[in-house]
Amino acid sequence: MRDLTPPPDEPLPDQSRARIRAELLEAAQQPPRGRRWLVPAVVAAAVVLVSALTAWAVQLGPDDESGAPAVAPTTSAPVPEPTPPDPTATGPSDPDDPGDHWAGHGPCAQELRNPFPGAEQAAAFDEHTSLWVKGDRFALCDIRDRTTVHGPRPLAPVEEIGTYAVSTIFTDSGKVTRVAGGVVPDGALAYDVAYTFPDGQTVRAETTEGGGRTWWRVVHSYESSGNEMKQPPIEVTVSYSGVQERYVLDWATDTCAQVNHGC
C-alpha cells in the first residue's frame, strides 16, 4: 500500500518569496483580459498568500533540532542605584553658627536654640559652665566631653527637689560627671548647697556673680562602678537663714537634667 501522507512543509526561502511577489505584482499591472473585478481579487489573494507564507516562515525560524522558535533578545535600560546619604552631613548649616551640628557637640549658643531660644549669657564660672537668661527663666550650660544644657527653670528659686537635679555625662574613660547649678535666693543668709555622691565624696557649691544675681554650681567626676541603680543615691543638703532641707535624688528622674541629649 502506498503512503499517502504528504511530506512535511518546508520553509519558503527569501528569494522565492521575493520572486513570487514580483511576478504577482507584474501580472497585476498588465491590462486586464477578462472581467475587471478579477484583477484586484488576484492582487489581494497574492498579497494574502505572500503575507501568510512570510509569517509561517518566520514562525518556523532557522533550522533548529529543538524546534523552538527563535526569540529576539530583549534589553532594558540600566536602573540607577540610589545615592547613599552622606555620613558626614550634619543637617542644615547656619553661617552665623560655626561648629558641629550634632546634638551635644556645638557651642552653648547653638545647643540652646531649641530648648531655650533667644537666651543670652548672664554669667560664667569658667570656660566650662555658663548661665543663660531670657525673661524670668534661666538655663545652665556646661561643656566638658560634650555640651550639656539643663532645662529652663524659674529665676525665682523654688524649694523643691527638681531645683537640685543634676546632669549626667558618662565618658569613654569610664568616669561619670554630675553637674548642678542655679540661683541663690535673694536675701538668703549663709546659703550653702552640698551634694554627697555614691563614691562617698561631699562637694559644696561654689558661687559667682553675673547679671545682677548670685549663682551657685556643683561639679563632680568619679569612677563609674556599673549599674547606678545599685549604687547609693545622691543626697543634697540645702542650708540658708537657719533653715535646712535634705533631698534624695531618684536615679534617672533627678539625675538627667539635660534636655539637648540623653544621659
DRENNU-703482 format. One line per 3 residues: number of its first residue (from 1); for each residue x, y, z of N, C-alpha, C. Coordinates in Angstrom, 3 decimals. Atoms other than C-alpha are relative to their C-alpha. Layout:
% residues N
NUM) X,Y,Z,X,Y,Z,X,Y,Z; ...
% end
This chain:
% residues 263
1) 0.858,-1.205,0.000,0.000,0.000,0.000,0.888,1.247,0.000; -0.791,-1.233,0.096,1.302,3.449,-0.925,-0.266,0.923,1.186; 0.125,-0.970,-1.116,1.978,6.007,1.831,-0.503,1.324,-0.557
4) 0.628,-1.220,0.515,-0.400,8.893,1.140,0.277,1.219,0.887; -0.290,-1.142,-0.904,0.978,11.073,3.979,0.837,1.037,-0.730; -0.757,-1.019,0.717,2.101,14.370,2.461,1.301,0.314,0.712
7) -1.281,-0.347,-0.645,5.700,15.397,3.092,-0.161,1.259,0.842; 0.117,-1.198,-0.875,6.247,17.984,5.822,0.305,1.278,-0.759; -0.208,-1.294,0.639,6.103,21.651,4.862,1.429,0.470,0.206
10) -1.351,-0.547,-0.077,9.399,23.265,4.103,-0.086,1.523,0.020; 0.026,-1.471,-0.015,10.174,26.909,4.846,0.301,0.568,-1.371; -0.157,-0.629,1.298,9.937,29.194,1.833,1.198,0.928,0.045
13) -1.185,-0.875,-0.045,13.298,30.793,1.062,-0.384,1.442,-0.316; 0.253,-1.427,0.230,13.530,34.560,0.969,-0.014,0.333,-1.493; -0.039,-0.295,1.440,14.441,34.563,-2.766,-1.292,-0.417,-0.687
16) 1.256,0.478,0.602,11.336,32.504,-3.634,-1.135,0.944,0.327; 1.075,-0.924,-0.385,9.070,34.842,-1.664,0.097,1.283,-0.816; -0.178,-1.228,0.775,10.562,37.858,-3.428,-0.409,-0.191,-1.466
19) 0.356,0.262,1.407,10.192,36.220,-6.889,-1.489,-0.089,-0.181; 1.451,0.143,0.110,6.538,35.276,-6.277,-0.666,1.372,0.084; 0.611,-1.320,-0.166,5.727,38.813,-5.067,0.190,0.835,-1.271
22) -0.273,-0.792,1.210,7.414,40.368,-8.131,-0.864,-0.447,-1.167; 0.814,0.512,1.109,5.602,38.071,-10.586,-1.453,0.396,0.166; 1.407,-0.338,-0.216,2.232,38.726,-8.982,-0.256,1.478,-0.239
25) 0.197,-1.428,0.205,2.707,42.484,-8.976,0.092,0.348,-1.488; -0.110,-0.248,1.435,3.836,42.398,-12.630,-1.261,-0.411,-0.728; 1.247,0.457,0.627,0.757,40.391,-13.582,-1.144,0.954,0.293
28) 1.093,-0.905,-0.368,-1.442,42.839,-11.725,0.036,1.282,-0.806; -0.118,-1.255,0.739,-0.082,45.757,-13.744,-0.334,-0.143,-1.491; 0.330,0.209,1.417,-0.836,44.161,-17.164,-1.469,0.297,-0.255
31) 1.405,-0.320,0.324,-4.049,45.199,-18.971,-0.871,-1.219,0.237; 0.905,1.134,-0.283,-6.988,43.028,-17.939,-0.471,-0.641,-1.297; 0.480,0.770,1.159,-8.002,40.302,-20.389,-1.422,-0.514,0.204
34) 1.366,0.484,-0.271,-11.195,39.297,-18.718,-0.753,1.038,0.774; 0.783,-0.917,-0.808,-13.510,40.794,-16.208,0.907,0.791,0.936; -0.861,-0.897,-0.749,-12.052,43.763,-14.387,0.036,-0.342,1.488
37) 0.012,0.243,-1.445,-13.092,42.628,-10.906,0.945,-1.117,0.388; -0.914,1.082,-0.356,-10.717,39.619,-11.204,1.384,0.539,0.377; -1.342,-0.518,-0.254,-7.575,41.819,-11.167,0.223,0.363,1.468
40) -0.220,-0.305,-1.431,-7.979,43.346,-7.733,-0.118,-1.220,0.887; 0.154,1.205,-0.826,-9.116,39.967,-6.406,1.275,-0.804,-0.012; -1.241,0.767,0.092,-5.979,38.282,-7.737,1.102,0.677,0.812
43) -1.020,-0.733,-0.761,-3.767,41.011,-6.301,-0.186,-0.190,1.497; 0.276,0.160,-1.434,-5.465,40.777,-2.922,0.369,-1.389,0.462; -0.316,1.385,-0.388,-5.138,36.998,-2.881,1.498,-0.204,0.042
46) -1.457,0.156,0.017,-1.474,37.272,-3.810,0.636,0.609,1.242; -0.547,-0.648,-1.194,-0.744,39.711,-1.019,-0.251,-0.840,1.231; 0.331,0.852,-1.153,-2.542,37.476,1.495,0.888,-1.219,0.018
49) -0.817,1.207,0.066,-0.626,34.417,0.241,1.431,0.287,0.420; -1.380,-0.321,-0.349,2.768,36.112,0.471,0.125,0.320,1.486; -0.046,-0.341,-1.424,1.984,37.510,3.933,-0.080,-1.248,0.860
52) 0.144,1.236,-0.774,0.869,34.087,5.170,1.271,-0.813,-0.046; -1.236,0.766,0.120,3.976,32.413,3.799,1.119,0.634,0.815; -1.041,-0.689,-0.774,6.188,35.045,5.364,-0.162,-0.247,1.489
55) 0.256,0.239,-1.424,4.530,34.678,8.772,0.341,-1.429,0.377; -0.279,1.410,-0.290,4.786,30.872,8.532,1.504,-0.255,0.049; -1.447,0.206,0.033,8.495,31.049,7.632,0.666,0.610,1.231
58) -0.570,-0.632,-1.188,9.262,33.475,10.474,-0.264,-0.821,1.231; 0.348,0.810,-1.168,7.404,31.305,12.981,0.840,-1.259,0.057; -0.770,1.226,0.020,9.263,28.214,11.818,1.445,0.272,0.361
61) -1.345,-0.393,-0.365,12.616,30.034,12.083,1.037,-0.820,-0.718; -1.093,0.744,0.631,16.031,28.665,11.046,0.014,-1.436,0.455; -0.083,1.420,-0.351,16.890,25.009,11.129,0.466,-0.135,1.432
64) -0.316,0.188,-1.415,16.895,24.050,14.804,-0.540,-1.327,0.424; 0.439,1.342,-0.369,16.783,20.497,16.020,-0.986,0.019,1.145; 0.922,-0.037,-1.135,14.973,21.577,19.163,-1.391,0.388,-0.419
67) 1.323,-0.403,0.476,12.115,23.033,17.105,-0.541,1.212,0.709; 0.496,-1.160,-0.746,11.852,26.022,19.475,0.135,1.232,-0.857; -0.090,-1.218,0.804,11.054,29.338,17.768,1.058,0.930,0.554
70) -1.019,-0.953,-0.434,13.779,31.964,17.850,-0.662,1.185,0.671; 0.541,-1.130,-0.754,13.156,34.722,20.365,1.029,1.102,-0.021; -0.931,-1.133,0.055,14.682,38.140,19.865,0.382,0.403,1.409
73) -0.411,-0.398,-1.357,16.743,39.178,22.875,-0.588,1.351,0.354; 0.557,-1.254,-0.500,15.268,41.919,24.989,1.051,0.710,0.826; -0.938,-0.808,-0.781,17.217,44.748,26.528,-0.792,1.001,0.809
76) 0.645,-1.000,-0.853,16.331,47.136,29.300,1.054,0.989,0.448; -0.926,-1.050,-0.426,17.861,50.403,30.352,0.428,-0.263,1.434; -0.441,0.235,-1.389,20.002,50.109,33.500,-0.686,0.953,0.961
79) 0.663,-0.806,-1.034,18.260,51.324,36.658,1.064,0.595,0.902; -1.036,-0.599,-0.847,20.432,53.840,38.509,-0.221,-0.334,1.468; 0.094,0.294,-1.421,21.200,52.897,42.088,-0.186,1.296,0.786
82) 0.195,-1.215,-0.806,20.017,55.355,44.783,1.301,0.450,0.629; -1.206,-0.561,-0.596,22.694,57.657,46.079,-0.064,-0.119,1.509; 0.050,0.148,-1.461,23.553,56.738,49.699,0.176,1.345,0.674
85) -0.156,-1.273,-0.703,23.301,59.527,52.291,1.443,0.226,0.400; -1.358,-0.372,-0.379,26.479,61.384,53.100,0.149,-0.126,1.508; -0.107,0.179,-1.453,27.591,60.149,56.551,0.592,1.202,0.700
88) -0.585,-1.180,-0.634,29.381,63.448,57.125,-0.971,1.167,0.061; 0.967,-1.100,-0.014,26.254,65.536,56.599,-0.493,0.237,1.416; 0.417,-0.320,-1.359,25.186,67.337,59.769,-1.252,0.839,0.031
91) 1.245,-0.739,0.005,21.926,68.935,58.731,0.189,1.396,-0.545; -0.076,-1.349,0.548,21.111,72.485,57.651,1.075,0.819,0.691; -1.087,-0.788,-0.585,24.033,74.847,58.169,-0.471,1.420,0.255
94) 0.276,-1.380,-0.352,23.903,78.256,59.761,1.317,0.744,-0.081; -1.291,-0.682,0.144,26.666,80.599,58.594,0.404,0.786,1.226; -0.316,-0.750,-1.213,26.437,82.533,61.870,0.203,-0.914,1.197
97) -0.068,0.950,-1.106,26.701,79.358,63.948,1.030,-1.066,-0.336; -1.026,0.970,0.376,30.038,77.566,63.430,-0.017,-1.209,0.913; -0.131,1.182,-0.831,30.828,74.128,64.738,-0.859,-1.144,-0.482
100) 0.713,1.226,0.351,29.382,70.648,64.615,-1.487,0.177,0.260; 1.444,-0.120,-0.165,25.622,70.329,64.178,-0.609,-1.217,0.671; 0.543,1.119,-0.750,25.282,67.039,66.019,-0.303,0.464,1.420
103) 0.406,-0.427,-1.335,23.436,67.459,69.332,1.086,-0.313,1.017; -0.985,0.198,-1.046,25.816,67.944,72.234,1.425,0.302,-0.411; -1.363,-0.256,0.462,28.826,68.965,70.113,0.187,1.428,-0.503
106) -0.135,-1.389,0.413,28.188,72.646,69.425,0.208,0.905,1.201; -0.117,-0.959,-1.105,28.730,75.786,71.500,-1.341,0.181,0.698; 1.222,-0.160,-0.789,26.209,76.736,74.167,-1.082,0.753,-0.765
109) 0.994,-0.781,0.735,24.515,79.350,71.953,-0.748,-0.857,-1.002; 0.648,0.882,0.974,23.819,76.666,69.355,-0.888,-1.029,0.685; 0.751,1.052,-0.681,22.690,73.979,71.791,-1.242,0.532,0.709
112) 1.146,-0.601,-0.689,20.271,76.399,73.484,-1.110,0.429,-0.956; 0.976,-0.533,0.951,18.443,77.315,70.260,-1.345,-0.694,0.089; 1.279,0.715,-0.054,15.806,74.583,70.584,-0.634,0.012,1.387
115) 0.672,0.021,-1.301,15.222,74.194,74.347,-0.241,1.373,0.603; 0.117,-1.312,-0.634,15.681,77.896,75.180,0.395,1.085,-1.002; -0.375,-0.960,1.042,15.687,80.097,72.040,-0.046,1.435,0.507
118) -0.039,-1.421,-0.373,16.659,83.731,72.492,0.699,0.287,1.305; -0.682,-0.226,-1.278,18.515,83.210,75.784,1.358,0.644,-0.231; -1.292,-0.673,0.067,21.594,85.355,76.430,0.806,-0.306,1.253
121) -0.860,0.349,-1.129,24.564,84.618,78.644,-0.009,1.120,1.035; 0.044,-0.969,-1.095,24.327,86.309,82.051,1.192,-0.140,0.933; -1.113,0.224,-0.924,27.211,84.752,83.996,0.750,-1.250,-0.434
124) -0.812,1.181,0.293,30.006,82.181,83.793,0.914,-0.276,1.176; -0.936,0.385,-1.049,32.040,80.244,86.348,1.419,-0.116,-0.563; -1.283,0.183,0.670,34.848,79.396,83.929,-0.297,-0.291,-1.463
127) 0.246,0.328,1.404,35.256,78.180,80.350,-0.945,-1.183,-0.163; 0.863,1.181,0.078,33.092,75.161,81.204,-1.472,0.314,0.244; 1.384,-0.177,-0.441,29.928,76.427,82.931,-0.444,1.445,-0.157
130) 0.572,-1.333,0.172,27.751,79.397,81.966,-1.499,-0.045,0.288; 1.424,-0.139,-0.291,24.255,80.644,82.869,-0.619,0.934,-1.024; 0.675,-0.734,1.076,21.804,81.925,80.245,-1.398,0.377,0.444
133) 1.267,-0.543,-0.505,18.724,84.078,80.835,-0.847,0.522,-1.145; 0.984,-0.630,0.877,15.584,85.008,78.938,-1.275,0.187,0.806; 1.208,-0.276,-0.773,12.657,86.728,80.642,0.180,-0.370,1.454
136) -0.065,0.385,-1.418,12.004,85.147,84.034,0.529,-1.419,0.187; -0.553,1.352,-0.113,13.829,81.892,83.340,1.488,0.001,-0.336; -1.426,0.157,0.286,17.419,80.664,83.113,0.281,-1.467,-0.326
139) -0.454,1.363,0.287,19.314,77.600,81.906,1.501,-0.062,0.182; -1.431,0.238,-0.188,22.714,76.176,82.770,0.540,-0.749,-1.214; -0.675,0.706,1.096,25.136,75.107,80.029,1.405,-0.360,0.468
142) -1.305,0.467,-0.435,28.222,73.016,80.745,0.679,-0.741,-1.149; -0.743,0.631,1.090,30.929,71.993,78.261,1.181,-0.760,0.582; -1.100,0.884,-0.366,33.115,69.048,79.230,-0.339,-1.379,-0.569
145) 0.247,1.201,0.801,33.376,65.976,76.965,-1.033,0.276,-1.085; 0.988,-0.463,0.972,30.210,67.268,75.274,-0.803,1.122,0.632; 0.773,-1.142,-0.505,27.907,70.287,75.584,-1.312,-0.497,0.593
148) 1.191,0.450,-0.717,25.144,69.760,78.139,-0.813,1.204,0.437; 0.897,-1.105,-0.336,22.159,72.098,78.510,-1.090,-0.507,0.929; 1.080,0.334,-0.928,19.840,71.921,81.519,-1.305,0.639,-0.469
151) 1.288,-0.570,0.339,16.135,72.536,81.079,-0.226,1.337,0.694; 0.248,-1.313,-0.606,14.989,76.150,81.727,-0.787,-0.114,1.312; 0.670,-0.022,-1.299,13.922,76.915,85.303,-0.264,1.455,0.401
154) 0.318,-1.374,-0.417,12.428,79.960,87.086,1.196,0.688,0.650; -1.054,-0.775,-0.645,14.810,82.728,88.122,-0.252,0.134,1.500; 0.333,-0.003,-1.424,12.954,82.864,91.428,0.048,-1.442,0.491
157) -0.174,1.404,-0.380,14.184,79.640,93.100,-1.225,-0.581,0.708; 1.086,0.742,-0.647,11.567,77.094,94.116,0.645,-1.090,0.842; -0.602,0.983,-0.899,12.449,74.956,97.112,-0.673,-1.356,-0.218
160) 0.489,1.341,0.319,11.851,71.505,95.605,1.153,-0.812,-0.573; -1.088,0.879,0.415,13.899,68.500,94.527,0.467,0.293,-1.425; -0.377,-0.274,1.382,13.821,69.480,90.840,0.996,1.129,-0.137
163) -0.939,-1.110,0.032,15.808,72.642,91.628,1.437,-0.496,0.104; -1.336,0.518,-0.267,18.777,70.439,92.572,0.335,-1.237,-0.853; -0.285,1.118,0.900,18.643,67.870,89.765,1.366,0.186,-0.657
166) -1.329,-0.049,0.603,21.987,67.004,88.182,-0.063,-0.573,-1.414; -0.194,0.629,1.309,23.017,66.301,84.604,1.066,-1.075,0.137; -0.913,1.147,-0.076,24.993,63.135,83.876,0.688,-0.218,-1.338
169) -0.784,0.300,1.194,27.786,62.501,81.379,0.915,-1.178,0.315; -0.917,1.139,-0.109,29.498,59.107,81.003,1.076,0.164,-1.067; -1.101,-0.190,0.930,32.933,59.361,79.391,0.579,-1.344,-0.422
172) -0.641,1.219,0.491,34.929,56.819,77.383,1.046,-0.528,0.971; -1.030,0.418,-0.960,37.485,56.731,80.185,-0.585,-0.752,1.190; 0.628,0.743,-1.093,34.939,55.115,82.496,-0.441,0.858,1.164
175) 0.431,-0.894,-1.068,34.151,58.195,84.558,-1.410,0.517,-0.274; 1.303,-0.641,0.110,30.811,59.872,85.231,0.120,1.390,0.619; -0.054,-1.379,-0.484,30.397,63.651,85.662,-1.410,0.492,0.281
178) 1.287,-0.572,-0.397,27.497,65.236,87.546,0.159,1.514,0.153; -0.031,-1.466,-0.080,26.703,68.979,87.251,-1.363,0.498,0.447; 1.239,-0.645,-0.452,24.098,71.075,89.068,0.293,1.482,0.203
181) -0.199,-1.425,-0.210,23.533,74.817,89.466,-1.310,0.747,-0.004; 1.220,-0.796,-0.043,21.042,77.588,89.989,0.240,1.384,0.562; -0.021,-1.371,-0.510,20.234,80.982,91.506,-0.068,-0.035,1.519
184) 0.078,-0.148,-1.450,20.935,81.896,95.106,-1.197,0.902,0.317; 1.178,-0.824,-0.307,17.637,83.191,96.600,0.398,1.377,0.547; -0.261,-1.343,-0.498,17.555,86.933,97.204,-0.201,0.043,1.514
187) 0.131,-0.171,-1.448,18.176,87.772,100.875,0.353,-1.237,0.797; -0.349,1.206,-0.741,19.261,84.227,101.742,1.346,0.200,0.694; -1.225,-0.161,-0.779,21.872,84.298,104.523,0.682,-1.353,0.168
190) -0.797,1.213,-0.181,24.690,81.751,104.757,-0.524,-1.134,-0.884; 0.545,1.009,0.928,23.404,79.943,101.664,1.064,-1.047,-0.294; -0.943,1.078,0.219,25.014,76.534,101.245,-0.728,-1.202,-0.603
193) 0.531,1.218,0.615,24.340,73.525,98.969,1.125,-1.025,-0.020; -1.012,1.049,-0.053,26.206,70.245,99.495,-0.580,-1.293,-0.568; 0.404,1.265,0.630,25.987,67.045,97.404,0.910,-1.114,0.508
196) -0.759,1.197,-0.352,27.062,63.624,98.662,-0.232,-1.045,-1.092; 0.082,0.880,1.166,27.828,61.273,95.755,0.274,-1.457,0.383; -0.168,1.425,-0.315,27.951,57.454,95.537,1.429,-0.405,0.363
199) -1.375,0.350,-0.350,31.752,57.470,95.833,0.369,0.462,1.406; -0.229,-0.425,-1.372,31.354,58.944,99.332,0.490,1.426,0.147; -0.498,-1.362,-0.061,32.593,62.429,98.422,-1.159,0.995,0.160
202) 0.953,-1.095,-0.161,30.683,65.517,99.600,0.602,1.260,-0.613; -0.490,-1.166,0.736,31.037,68.543,97.320,-0.935,1.171,0.270; 0.796,-1.188,-0.284,29.868,72.018,98.357,-0.005,0.925,-1.220
205) 0.167,-0.892,1.149,28.609,74.596,95.844,0.949,1.181,0.090; -0.733,-1.250,0.122,30.754,77.477,94.653,-0.925,1.033,-0.619; 0.893,-1.052,0.485,29.224,80.832,93.731,0.759,0.981,-0.892
208) -0.544,-1.062,0.854,29.746,83.619,91.178,-1.079,1.046,-0.200; 0.933,-1.099,0.226,28.126,86.951,90.294,-0.149,0.237,-1.508; 0.217,-0.318,1.401,26.550,87.951,86.983,-1.444,0.345,-0.270
211) 1.361,-0.384,0.334,23.528,89.710,85.566,-0.805,0.493,1.186; 0.700,-0.515,-1.177,22.711,91.265,88.957,-0.459,-1.096,0.947; 0.404,1.115,-0.870,22.364,87.843,90.631,1.223,-0.773,0.470
214) -1.029,0.921,-0.472,24.380,85.318,92.575,-0.403,-1.405,-0.423; 0.267,1.340,0.525,24.684,81.847,91.077,0.840,-1.029,0.755; -0.756,1.078,-0.629,25.781,78.502,92.520,0.193,-1.163,-0.984
217) -0.292,1.134,0.870,27.317,75.412,90.889,0.713,-1.101,0.778; -0.704,1.171,-0.533,28.415,71.883,91.842,0.397,-0.887,-1.170; -0.511,0.911,1.035,30.595,69.677,89.609,0.818,-1.085,0.690
220) -0.785,1.096,-0.585,31.942,66.237,90.495,0.134,-1.135,-1.009; -0.278,1.139,0.878,33.596,63.476,88.412,0.612,-1.118,0.837; -0.540,1.150,-0.732,34.351,59.989,89.705,-0.135,-1.254,-0.852
223) 0.019,1.252,0.747,34.851,56.428,88.517,-1.393,-0.622,0.067; 1.309,0.661,0.042,31.633,54.776,87.363,0.173,-1.464,0.392; -0.096,1.385,-0.488,31.010,51.444,89.080,-1.113,-0.882,-0.545
226) 1.004,0.866,0.623,28.433,49.995,86.677,-1.405,0.513,0.185; 1.413,-0.329,-0.117,24.681,49.945,87.231,-0.234,0.957,1.159; 0.177,-0.993,-1.062,23.958,53.168,89.120,-1.226,-0.277,0.860
229) 1.186,0.319,-0.792,20.593,51.773,90.254,0.364,-0.811,1.243; -0.439,0.794,-1.145,22.579,49.536,92.624,0.943,0.786,0.905; -0.891,-0.829,-0.797,24.654,52.431,93.993,-0.813,0.826,0.990
232) 0.697,-0.906,-0.922,23.801,54.692,96.944,-0.488,1.225,-0.755; 0.514,-1.179,0.707,21.643,57.637,95.816,0.797,1.253,0.335; -0.619,-1.301,-0.245,22.890,61.198,95.538,-0.875,0.762,0.992
235) 0.733,-0.750,-1.018,21.911,63.229,98.602,0.397,1.478,-0.052; -0.222,-1.444,0.048,21.551,67.026,98.731,-0.454,0.624,1.309; 0.349,-0.738,-1.217,21.612,69.251,101.822,0.068,1.498,-0.316
238) 0.104,-1.434,0.297,20.462,72.884,101.445,-0.194,0.752,1.319; 0.087,-0.762,-1.246,21.058,75.401,104.262,0.042,1.497,-0.302; -0.023,-1.462,0.106,20.243,79.112,104.464,-0.963,0.584,1.029
241) 0.831,-0.751,-0.946,18.838,81.597,107.011,-0.554,-0.895,1.111; 0.416,0.842,-1.107,18.701,78.952,109.717,-0.912,-1.153,-0.395; 0.863,1.078,0.472,16.699,76.514,107.543,0.873,-1.037,-0.713
244) -0.738,1.071,0.686,17.967,73.141,106.320,-0.975,-0.981,-0.639; 0.830,0.952,0.744,16.404,70.927,103.659,0.892,-1.133,-0.518; -0.755,1.154,0.482,17.504,67.419,102.642,-0.813,-0.695,-1.101
247) 0.647,0.671,1.134,16.747,65.665,99.338,0.813,-1.235,-0.395; -0.625,1.199,0.568,17.494,62.225,97.918,-0.428,-0.080,-1.458; 0.310,-0.015,1.428,17.713,62.251,94.125,-0.332,-1.411,-0.494
250) 0.363,1.271,0.635,15.941,59.481,92.239,0.850,-0.186,-1.259; -0.780,0.284,1.202,18.084,57.791,89.602,-0.853,0.216,-1.248; 0.641,-0.309,1.290,17.166,58.904,86.063,-0.948,1.181,0.125
253) 0.954,-1.109,-0.123,14.306,61.145,87.216,0.691,1.303,0.384; -0.670,-1.193,-0.503,16.566,63.596,89.088,1.477,0.056,-0.373; -1.420,0.021,0.368,19.924,62.678,87.546,0.208,0.153,-1.512
256) -0.115,-0.229,1.444,19.215,63.514,83.888,-0.632,1.355,-0.321; 0.558,-1.347,0.148,18.660,67.277,83.924,0.184,0.559,-1.397; -0.245,-0.547,1.336,19.939,67.767,80.367,-1.191,-0.215,-0.927
259) 1.127,0.073,0.951,17.493,68.395,77.532,0.454,-0.037,-1.447; -0.465,0.001,1.389,19.711,68.518,74.415,0.599,-1.329,-0.430; -0.439,1.356,0.335,20.911,64.889,74.557,-0.321,-0.911,1.189
262) 0.346,0.949,-1.052,20.367,61.743,76.582,1.094,-0.190,1.035; -0.959,0.272,-1.078,22.090,60.517,79.722,0.828,-1.238,-0.340
% end
